Amino acid sequence: MKEAAGEANLTVVAIILIGVIVAVVTPLITSLMSNTAERACCTDAGGVWKSGQCTRGNSNTYDAAGYRECVNSSNTK
């Protein structure tokens, strides 16, 4: 009977650890995906990603409205 109780306790600990890991990792993955989408939209709009912002860089083909539209559409998915 003691072995069964020990296995049950181990199962509870494992479930709690999995829950904690999921709670910590989910916001990190969400943030990474959002940043990646913003960088991709910046590149697609002809911009350069620098210091956390999309800038024109040396390109005359940068489309700020296209960048904003892309970011807004990627955030609604």
Distance bins in CASP14 RR format, pairs under 12 A and 6 or more apart:
PFRMAT RR
TARGET T0000
AUTHOR 0000-0000-0000
RMODE 2
METHOD distances of the structure
MODEL  1
1 7 0 0 0 0 0 1 0 0 0 0 0
1 8 0 0 0 0 0 1 0 0 0 0 0
2 8 0 0 0 0 0 1 0 0 0 0 0
2 9 0 0 0 0 0 1 0 0 0 0 0
3 9 0 0 0 0 0 1 0 0 0 0 0
3 10 0 0 0 0 0 1 0 0 0 0 0
4 10 0 0 0 0 0 1 0 0 0 0 0
4 11 0 0 0 0 0 1 0 0 0 0 0
5 11 0 0 0 0 0 1 0 0 0 0 0
5 12 0 0 0 0 0 1 0 0 0 0 0
6 12 0 0 0 0 1 0 0 0 0 0 0
6 13 0 0 0 0 1 0 0 0 0 0 0
6 14 0 0 0 0 0 1 0 0 0 0 0
7 13 0 0 0 0 0 1 0 0 0 0 0
7 14 0 0 0 0 0 1 0 0 0 0 0
8 14 0 0 0 0 0 1 0 0 0 0 0
8 15 0 0 0 0 0 1 0 0 0 0 0
9 15 0 0 0 0 0 1 0 0 0 0 0
9 16 0 0 0 0 0 1 0 0 0 0 0
10 16 0 0 0 0 0 1 0 0 0 0 0
10 17 0 0 0 0 0 1 0 0 0 0 0
11 17 0 0 0 0 0 1 0 0 0 0 0
11 18 0 0 0 0 0 1 0 0 0 0 0
12 18 0 0 0 0 0 1 0 0 0 0 0
12 19 0 0 0 0 0 1 0 0 0 0 0
13 19 0 0 0 0 0 1 0 0 0 0 0
13 20 0 0 0 0 0 1 0 0 0 0 0
14 20 0 0 0 0 0 1 0 0 0 0 0
14 21 0 0 0 0 0 1 0 0 0 0 0
15 21 0 0 0 0 0 1 0 0 0 0 0
15 22 0 0 0 0 0 1 0 0 0 0 0
16 22 0 0 0 0 0 1 0 0 0 0 0
16 23 0 0 0 0 0 1 0 0 0 0 0
17 23 0 0 0 0 0 1 0 0 0 0 0
17 24 0 0 0 0 0 1 0 0 0 0 0
18 24 0 0 0 0 0 1 0 0 0 0 0
18 25 0 0 0 0 0 1 0 0 0 0 0
19 25 0 0 0 0 1 0 0 0 0 0 0
19 26 0 0 0 0 1 0 0 0 0 0 0
20 26 0 0 0 0 0 1 0 0 0 0 0
21 28 0 0 0 0 0 1 0 0 0 0 0
21 29 0 0 0 0 0 1 0 0 0 0 0
22 28 0 0 0 0 0 1 0 0 0 0 0
22 29 0 0 0 0 0 1 0 0 0 0 0
23 29 0 0 0 0 0 1 0 0 0 0 0
24 30 0 0 0 0 0 1 0 0 0 0 0
25 31 0 0 0 0 0 1 0 0 0 0 0
25 32 0 0 0 0 0 1 0 0 0 0 0
26 32 0 0 0 0 0 1 0 0 0 0 0
26 33 0 0 0 0 0 1 0 0 0 0 0
27 33 0 0 0 0 0 1 0 0 0 0 0
27 34 0 0 0 0 0 1 0 0 0 0 0
28 34 0 0 0 0 0 1 0 0 0 0 0
28 35 0 0 0 0 0 1 0 0 0 0 0
29 35 0 0 0 0 0 1 0 0 0 0 0
29 36 0 0 0 0 0 1 0 0 0 0 0
30 36 0 0 0 0 0 1 0 0 0 0 0
30 37 0 0 0 0 0 1 0 0 0 0 0
30 75 0 0 0 0 0 1 0 0 0 0 0
31 37 0 0 0 0 0 1 0 0 0 0 0
31 38 0 0 0 0 0 1 0 0 0 0 0
32 38 0 0 0 0 0 1 0 0 0 0 0
32 39 0 0 0 0 0 1 0 0 0 0 0
33 39 0 0 0 0 0 1 0 0 0 0 0
33 40 0 0 0 0 0 1 0 0 0 0 0
33 74 0 0 0 0 1 0 0 0 0 0 0
33 75 0 0 0 0 0 1 0 0 0 0 0
33 77 0 0 0 0 1 0 0 0 0 0 0
34 40 0 0 0 0 0 1 0 0 0 0 0
34 41 0 0 0 0 0 1 0 0 0 0 0
34 52 0 0 0 0 0 1 0 0 0 0 0
34 71 0 0 0 0 1 0 0 0 0 0 0
34 74 1 0 0 1 0 0 0 0 0 0 0
34 75 1 0 0 1 0 0 0 0 0 0 0
34 76 0 0 0 0 0 1 0 0 0 0 0
34 77 0 0 0 0 0 1 0 0 0 0 0
35 41 0 0 0 0 0 1 0 0 0 0 0
35 42 0 0 0 0 0 1 0 0 0 0 0
35 49 0 0 0 0 1 0 0 0 0 0 0
35 52 0 0 0 0 1 0 0 0 0 0 0
35 53 0 0 0 0 0 1 0 0 0 0 0
35 54 0 0 0 0 0 1 0 0 0 0 0
35 71 0 0 0 0 0 1 0 0 0 0 0
35 74 0 0 0 0 0 1 0 0 0 0 0
35 75 0 0 0 0 0 1 0 0 0 0 0
36 42 0 0 0 0 0 1 0 0 0 0 0
36 43 0 0 0 0 0 1 0 0 0 0 0
36 49 0 0 0 0 0 1 0 0 0 0 0
36 71 0 0 0 0 0 1 0 0 0 0 0
36 74 0 0 0 0 1 0 0 0 0 0 0
37 43 0 0 0 0 0 1 0 0 0 0 0
37 44 0 0 0 0 0 1 0 0 0 0 0
37 49 0 0 0 0 0 1 0 0 0 0 0
37 54 0 0 0 0 0 1 0 0 0 0 0
37 67 0 0 0 0 0 1 0 0 0 0 0
37 70 0 0 0 0 1 0 0 0 0 0 0
37 71 1 0 0 1 0 0 0 0 0 0 0
37 72 0 0 0 0 0 1 0 0 0 0 0
37 73 0 0 0 0 1 0 0 0 0 0 0
37 74 1 0 1 0 0 0 0 0 0 0 0
37 75 1 0 0 1 0 0 0 0 0 0 0
37 76 0 0 0 0 0 1 0 0 0 0 0
37 77 0 0 0 0 1 0 0 0 0 0 0
38 44 0 0 0 0 0 1 0 0 0 0 0
38 45 0 0 0 0 0 1 0 0 0 0 0
38 47 0 0 0 0 0 1 0 0 0 0 0
38 49 1 0 0 1 0 0 0 0 0 0 0
38 52 0 0 0 0 1 0 0 0 0 0 0
38 53 0 0 0 0 1 0 0 0 0 0 0
38 54 1 0 0 1 0 0 0 0 0 0 0
38 67 0 0 0 0 1 0 0 0 0 0 0
38 68 0 0 0 0 0 1 0 0 0 0 0
38 70 0 0 0 0 1 0 0 0 0 0 0
38 71 1 0 1 0 0 0 0 0 0 0 0
38 72 0 0 0 0 0 1 0 0 0 0 0
38 73 0 0 0 0 0 1 0 0 0 0 0
38 74 1 0 0 1 0 0 0 0 0 0 0
38 75 0 0 0 0 1 0 0 0 0 0 0
39 45 0 0 0 0 0 1 0 0 0 0 0
39 46 0 0 0 0 0 1 0 0 0 0 0
39 47 0 0 0 0 1 0 0 0 0 0 0
39 48 0 0 0 0 0 1 0 0 0 0 0
39 49 1 0 1 0 0 0 0 0 0 0 0
39 50 0 0 0 0 0 1 0 0 0 0 0
39 52 0 0 0 0 1 0 0 0 0 0 0
39 53 0 0 0 0 0 1 0 0 0 0 0
39 54 0 0 0 0 1 0 0 0 0 0 0
39 67 0 0 0 0 0 1 0 0 0 0 0
39 70 0 0 0 0 0 1 0 0 0 0 0
39 71 0 0 0 0 0 1 0 0 0 0 0
39 74 0 0 0 0 0 1 0 0 0 0 0
40 46 0 0 0 0 0 1 0 0 0 0 0
40 47 0 0 0 0 0 1 0 0 0 0 0
40 49 0 0 0 0 1 0 0 0 0 0 0
40 54 0 0 0 0 0 1 0 0 0 0 0
40 67 0 0 0 0 0 1 0 0 0 0 0
40 70 1 0 0 1 0 0 0 0 0 0 0
40 71 0 0 0 0 1 0 0 0 0 0 0
40 73 0 0 0 0 0 1 0 0 0 0 0
40 74 0 0 0 0 1 0 0 0 0 0 0
41 47 0 0 0 0 1 0 0 0 0 0 0
41 49 0 0 0 0 1 0 0 0 0 0 0
41 54 1 0 0 1 0 0 0 0 0 0 0
41 62 0 0 0 0 0 1 0 0 0 0 0
41 63 0 0 0 0 0 1 0 0 0 0 0
41 64 0 0 0 0 0 1 0 0 0 0 0
41 65 0 0 0 0 0 1 0 0 0 0 0
41 66 1 0 0 1 0 0 0 0 0 0 0
41 67 1 0 1 0 0 0 0 0 0 0 0
41 68 0 0 0 0 1 0 0 0 0 0 0
41 69 0 0 0 0 1 0 0 0 0 0 0
41 70 1 1 0 0 0 0 0 0 0 0 0
41 71 1 0 1 0 0 0 0 0 0 0 0
41 72 0 0 0 0 1 0 0 0 0 0 0
41 73 0 0 0 0 1 0 0 0 0 0 0
41 74 1 0 0 1 0 0 0 0 0 0 0
41 75 0 0 0 0 0 1 0 0 0 0 0
42 48 1 0 0 1 0 0 0 0 0 0 0
42 49 1 0 1 0 0 0 0 0 0 0 0
42 50 0 0 0 0 1 0 0 0 0 0 0
42 52 0 0 0 0 1 0 0 0 0 0 0
42 53 0 0 0 0 1 0 0 0 0 0 0
42 54 1 1 0 0 0 0 0 0 0 0 0
42 55 0 0 0 0 1 0 0 0 0 0 0
42 56 0 0 0 0 0 1 0 0 0 0 0
42 57 0 0 0 0 0 1 0 0 0 0 0
42 59 0 0 0 0 0 1 0 0 0 0 0
42 62 0 0 0 0 1 0 0 0 0 0 0
42 63 0 0 0 0 0 1 0 0 0 0 0
42 64 0 0 0 0 0 1 0 0 0 0 0
42 66 0 0 0 0 0 1 0 0 0 0 0
42 67 1 0 1 0 0 0 0 0 0 0 0
42 68 0 0 0 0 0 1 0 0 0 0 0
42 70 0 0 0 0 1 0 0 0 0 0 0
42 71 0 0 0 0 1 0 0 0 0 0 0
42 74 0 0 0 0 0 1 0 0 0 0 0
43 49 1 0 0 1 0 0 0 0 0 0 0
43 50 0 0 0 0 0 1 0 0 0 0 0
43 54 0 0 0 0 1 0 0 0 0 0 0
43 55 0 0 0 0 0 1 0 0 0 0 0
43 57 0 0 0 0 0 1 0 0 0 0 0
43 59 0 0 0 0 0 1 0 0 0 0 0
43 61 0 0 0 0 0 1 0 0 0 0 0
43 62 0 0 0 0 0 1 0 0 0 0 0
43 63 0 0 0 0 0 1 0 0 0 0 0
43 67 0 0 0 0 1 0 0 0 0 0 0
43 70 0 0 0 0 0 1 0 0 0 0 0
44 54 0 0 0 0 0 1 0 0 0 0 0
44 61 0 0 0 0 0 1 0 0 0 0 0
44 62 0 0 0 0 0 1 0 0 0 0 0
44 63 0 0 0 0 1 0 0 0 0 0 0
44 66 0 0 0 0 1 0 0 0 0 0 0
44 67 1 0 0 1 0 0 0 0 0 0 0
44 69 0 0 0 0 0 1 0 0 0 0 0
44 70 1 0 0 1 0 0 0 0 0 0 0
44 71 0 0 0 0 0 1 0 0 0 0 0
44 73 0 0 0 0 0 1 0 0 0 0 0
44 74 0 0 0 0 0 1 0 0 0 0 0
45 54 1 0 0 1 0 0 0 0 0 0 0
45 55 0 0 0 0 0 1 0 0 0 0 0
45 56 0 0 0 0 1 0 0 0 0 0 0
45 57 0 0 0 0 0 1 0 0 0 0 0
45 59 0 0 0 0 1 0 0 0 0 0 0
45 61 0 0 0 0 1 0 0 0 0 0 0
45 62 1 0 0 1 0 0 0 0 0 0 0
45 63 1 0 1 0 0 0 0 0 0 0 0
45 64 1 0 0 1 0 0 0 0 0 0 0
45 65 0 0 0 0 1 0 0 0 0 0 0
45 66 1 0 1 0 0 0 0 0 0 0 0
45 67 1 1 0 0 0 0 0 0 0 0 0
45 68 0 0 0 0 1 0 0 0 0 0 0
45 69 0 0 0 0 1 0 0 0 0 0 0
45 70 1 0 0 1 0 0 0 0 0 0 0
45 71 0 0 0 0 1 0 0 0 0 0 0
46 54 0 0 0 0 1 0 0 0 0 0 0
46 55 0 0 0 0 0 1 0 0 0 0 0
46 56 0 0 0 0 1 0 0 0 0 0 0
46 57 0 0 0 0 1 0 0 0 0 0 0
46 58 0 0 0 0 0 1 0 0 0 0 0
46 59 1 0 1 0 0 0 0 0 0 0 0
46 60 0 0 0 0 1 0 0 0 0 0 0
46 61 1 0 1 0 0 0 0 0 0 0 0
46 62 1 0 1 0 0 0 0 0 0 0 0
46 63 1 0 0 1 0 0 0 0 0 0 0
46 64 0 0 0 0 1 0 0 0 0 0 0
46 66 0 0 0 0 1 0 0 0 0 0 0
46 67 0 0 0 0 1 0 0 0 0 0 0
46 70 0 0 0 0 0 1 0 0 0 0 0
47 53 0 0 0 0 0 1 0 0 0 0 0
47 54 1 0 1 0 0 0 0 0 0 0 0
47 55 1 0 0 1 0 0 0 0 0 0 0
47 56 1 0 0 1 0 0 0 0 0 0 0
47 57 1 0 0 1 0 0 0 0 0 0 0
47 58 0 0 0 0 1 0 0 0 0 0 0
47 59 1 0 1 0 0 0 0 0 0 0 0
47 60 0 0 0 0 0 1 0 0 0 0 0
47 61 0 0 0 0 1 0 0 0 0 0 0
47 62 1 0 1 0 0 0 0 0 0 0 0
47 63 0 0 0 0 1 0 0 0 0 0 0
47 64 0 0 0 0 1 0 0 0 0 0 0
47 66 0 0 0 0 0 1 0 0 0 0 0
47 67 1 0 0 1 0 0 0 0 0 0 0
47 70 0 0 0 0 0 1 0 0 0 0 0
48 54 1 0 0 1 0 0 0 0 0 0 0
48 55 1 0 1 0 0 0 0 0 0 0 0
48 56 1 0 0 1 0 0 0 0 0 0 0
48 57 1 0 1 0 0 0 0 0 0 0 0
48 58 1 0 0 1 0 0 0 0 0 0 0
48 59 1 0 0 1 0 0 0 0 0 0 0
48 61 0 0 0 0 0 1 0 0 0 0 0
48 62 0 0 0 0 1 0 0 0 0 0 0
48 67 0 0 0 0 0 1 0 0 0 0 0
49 55 1 0 0 1 0 0 0 0 0 0 0
49 56 0 0 0 0 0 1 0 0 0 0 0
49 57 0 0 0 0 0 1 0 0 0 0 0
49 62 0 0 0 0 0 1 0 0 0 0 0
49 67 0 0 0 0 0 1 0 0 0 0 0
50 56 0 0 0 0 0 1 0 0 0 0 0
50 57 1 0 0 1 0 0 0 0 0 0 0
50 58 0 0 0 0 0 1 0 0 0 0 0
51 57 0 0 0 0 0 1 0 0 0 0 0
53 64 0 0 0 0 0 1 0 0 0 0 0
53 67 0 0 0 0 0 1 0 0 0 0 0
53 71 0 0 0 0 0 1 0 0 0 0 0
54 62 0 0 0 0 1 0 0 0 0 0 0
54 63 0 0 0 0 0 1 0 0 0 0 0
54 64 0 0 0 0 1 0 0 0 0 0 0
54 66 0 0 0 0 0 1 0 0 0 0 0
54 67 1 0 1 0 0 0 0 0 0 0 0
54 68 0 0 0 0 1 0 0 0 0 0 0
54 70 0 0 0 0 1 0 0 0 0 0 0
54 71 0 0 0 0 1 0 0 0 0 0 0
55 62 1 0 0 1 0 0 0 0 0 0 0
55 64 0 0 0 0 1 0 0 0 0 0 0
55 67 0 0 0 0 0 1 0 0 0 0 0
56 62 1 0 1 0 0 0 0 0 0 0 0
56 63 0 0 0 0 1 0 0 0 0 0 0
56 64 0 0 0 0 1 0 0 0 0 0 0
56 67 0 0 0 0 0 1 0 0 0 0 0
61 67 0 0 0 0 0 1 0 0 0 0 0
62 68 0 0 0 0 0 1 0 0 0 0 0
63 69 0 0 0 0 1 0 0 0 0 0 0
63 70 0 0 0 0 1 0 0 0 0 0 0
64 70 0 0 0 0 0 1 0 0 0 0 0
64 71 0 0 0 0 0 1 0 0 0 0 0
65 71 0 0 0 0 0 1 0 0 0 0 0
65 72 0 0 0 0 0 1 0 0 0 0 0
66 72 0 0 0 0 1 0 0 0 0 0 0
66 73 0 0 0 0 1 0 0 0 0 0 0
66 74 0 0 0 0 0 1 0 0 0 0 0
67 73 0 0 0 0 0 1 0 0 0 0 0
67 74 0 0 0 0 0 1 0 0 0 0 0
68 74 0 0 0 0 0 1 0 0 0 0 0
68 75 0 0 0 0 0 1 0 0 0 0 0
69 75 0 0 0 0 0 1 0 0 0 0 0
69 76 0 0 0 0 0 1 0 0 0 0 0
70 76 0 0 0 0 0 1 0 0 0 0 0
70 77 0 0 0 0 0 1 0 0 0 0 0
71 77 0 0 0 0 0 1 0 0 0 0 0
END
